[in-house]
Amino acid sequence: MPAFTVKCNVELSKEKATAFCKEASKVLAEILGKPESFVTVTYEIPLAMTWDGSEEPAAVCTLISLGTSSPDHNVKVSAKVSDLLRKHCGVQPSRYYVEFVDPPRSDLGWNGRTFG
């Protein structure tokens, strides 16, 4: 597992959103050292989103991944997320947040059980 969720105020066509998700899946699998078969990427468009009172492109992201969060690693992942958001959505690096979540293995369920 990792699960990457992006909430972005840029409405992409289904094809462009799918292209974003596919590229993000490959990039995250590589940088996190996880099999892509476990990576999920979701692109959501909120009803409304502002950043500093502006509706210019902005995003809030969450990355849930077991055992991959560390200060040094998070900086690398954030840089890759920044590149993806700029390329696909026009989001400038100063207009997104990414939250890194590394839950205990017993707090994450999959396939009728937990990872713990």
Secondary structure, 3 states (H helix, E strand, C coil): CEEEEEEECCCCCHHHHHHHHHHHHHHHHHHHCCCHHHCEEEEECCCCCCECCECCCCEEEEEEECCCCCHHHHHHHHHHHHHHHHHHHCCCHHHEEEEEECCCHHHCEECCEECC
